[in-house]
Amino acid sequence: MNDLLINWKEKAIEQQKANKQFLQKLQTKKGRGVEKKLPDLHDEAFTHIDCLQCAGCCKTISPRFKAPDIKRAAKYVGMKETAFIDTYLRMDEDGDYVVTSAPCPFLDAENYCSIYDARPGDCQNYPYTDSYDFVKRPNITFLNSTICPAVFYVLEKLKEIVK
């Protein structure tokens, strides 16, 4: 394991204030162009991280289920969309469908997703470490740094690059 990832969660919590300030700094001129480095840092992070060993995202937060996600997932599990919604989803304060409980009801004991081939777009794109959303949505990135070791890793590597 990469030394950076040892006790990553504790480090992320300890560095919350500094990380929040850094993410805000990325919104300024100093952060311009940093998004070009994200795909390589994303790939580097996942040479050290196995999602099946962690599953922090599936254990703590819910993806949004948009209409196409609901349709695809319901079909995959052999349910009508309304039954799928009634069984697994609720409407959150932002008006989005999310799972009713944590951990995700589709996460099994070995951290595999039972609807992986039909998972929502949010799950497919998480943790956004290879996209401009990482920089564009600093509050989400800040939160994700305490949930996903890849986010913490990329954030720390960016701090080395952007001084």
C-alpha positions in Angstrom: 0.0 0.0 0.0 1.2 3.5 -0.8 2.3 5.3 2.4 0.0 8.2 1.5 -3.0 5.8 2.0 -2.0 4.5 5.4 -4.7 5.9 7.8 -6.0 8.0 4.9 -9.4 8.6 6.6 -7.9 10.0 9.8 -5.6 12.2 7.7 -8.6 13.4 5.6 -10.5 14.3 8.7 -7.5 16.0 10.3 -6.9 18.0 7.1 -10.5 19.1 6.5 -9.8 22.8 6.9 -6.7 22.8 4.7 -8.4 20.6 2.1 -11.4 22.9 1.9 -9.1 25.9 1.5 -7.1 24.1 -1.2 -10.3 23.2 -3.1 -11.4 26.8 -3.0 -7.9 27.8 -4.3 -8.5 25.5 -7.3 -11.4 27.8 -8.2 -9.0 30.7 -8.8 -6.4 31.4 -11.5 -3.9 29.3 -9.6 -6.0 26.2 -10.2 -6.4 26.7 -13.9 -5.4 23.7 -16.0 -5.3 21.3 -13.0 -8.2 19.3 -14.5 -5.7 18.1 -17.3 -3.8 16.2 -14.6 -6.8 14.4 -13.2 -7.0 11.4 -15.6 -3.4 10.4 -14.9 -3.8 10.9 -11.1 -7.0 8.9 -11.2 -5.2 6.0 -12.9 -2.3 6.3 -10.5 -4.7 6.2 -7.5 -6.4 3.1 -8.6 -3.1 1.2 -9.0 -3.0 1.4 -5.1 -6.7 1.1 -4.3 -9.1 -1.8 -4.7 -12.7 -0.6 -4.4 -13.8 -4.1 -3.3 -11.6 -3.7 -0.2 -13.3 -0.4 0.7 -16.8 0.2 -0.7 -16.9 3.3 1.5 -19.2 5.0 -1.1 -21.7 2.2 -1.1 -21.7 1.9 2.7 -22.2 5.6 3.4 -23.7 7.7 0.6 -26.4 7.1 -2.0 -26.2 7.8 -5.7 -29.0 9.7 -7.3 -31.3 7.5 -9.4 -32.5 9.5 -12.4 -35.4 8.3 -14.5 -33.1 6.3 -16.9 -31.3 4.7 -14.0 -34.5 3.6 -12.4 -35.8 2.2 -15.6 -32.5 0.3 -16.3 -32.1 -1.0 -12.7 -35.8 -2.0 -12.4 -35.6 -4.0 -15.6 -32.3 -5.6 -14.4 -33.9 -6.9 -11.2 -37.2 -7.9 -12.9 -39.4 -5.3 -11.3 -41.8 -2.6 -12.5 -40.4 0.8 -12.0 -43.0 1.8 -9.4 -42.3 -1.3 -7.4 -38.6 -0.7 -7.6 -39.1 2.9 -6.3 -41.4 1.7 -3.5 -39.0 -1.0 -2.5 -35.6 0.7 -2.7 -35.8 4.4 -3.1 -37.0 7.6 -1.4 -37.1 11.2 -2.5 -34.4 13.4 -0.8 -34.5 17.1 0.1 -33.2 18.0 -3.3 -36.0 16.1 -5.1 -33.7 13.2 -6.2 -34.4 9.6 -5.8 -31.8 7.9 -3.5 -31.7 4.5 -1.7 -33.7 4.3 1.5 -30.8 2.9 3.6 -27.1 2.7 4.1 -25.3 0.6 3.2 -26.8 0.4 -0.3 -29.3 -2.5 -0.5 -27.5 -3.7 -3.6 -24.1 -4.1 -1.9 -23.4 -7.7 -0.9 -21.2 -9.1 1.9 -18.1 -9.2 -0.4 -18.6 -5.6 -1.5 -19.9 -6.5 -4.9 -22.9 -4.6 -6.4 -25.8 -6.9 -7.3 -26.9 -4.4 -10.0 -23.4 -3.5 -11.2 -24.3 -3.8 -14.9 -27.3 -1.6 -14.4 -25.9 0.7 -11.7 -26.8 4.4 -11.8 -24.7 7.0 -13.6 -23.5 8.4 -10.3 -22.0 5.1 -9.4 -20.4 4.7 -12.8 -18.7 8.1 -12.5 -17.8 8.0 -8.8 -15.5 9.2 -7.4 -15.1 11.8 -10.1 -11.4 11.9 -9.7 -10.9 11.8 -13.5 -13.3 14.6 -14.4 -13.7 18.3 -14.1 -16.4 17.7 -11.5 -13.6 17.1 -9.1 -12.6 20.7 -9.3 -15.9 22.2 -10.3 -17.8 20.9 -7.2 -15.4 21.5 -4.3 -18.0 20.8 -1.6 -18.7 17.4 -2.9 -15.0 16.6 -3.4 -14.3 17.8 0.1 -16.9 15.4 1.5 -15.8 12.6 -0.8 -12.2 12.9 0.5 -13.4 11.4 3.8 -15.4 8.6 2.1 -13.1 7.4 -0.7 -9.3 6.9 -0.5 -9.0 7.7 -4.2 -10.3 11.2 -3.7 -8.0 11.7 -0.8 -5.0 10.4 -2.8 -5.8 12.6 -5.8 -6.3 15.6 -3.6 -3.0 15.1 -1.8 -1.2 14.7 -5.1 -2.7 17.9 -6.5 -1.5 19.7 -3.4 2.0 18.7 -4.3 1.5 20.0 -7.9 -0.3 23.2 -7.1 1.6 25.2 -4.5 
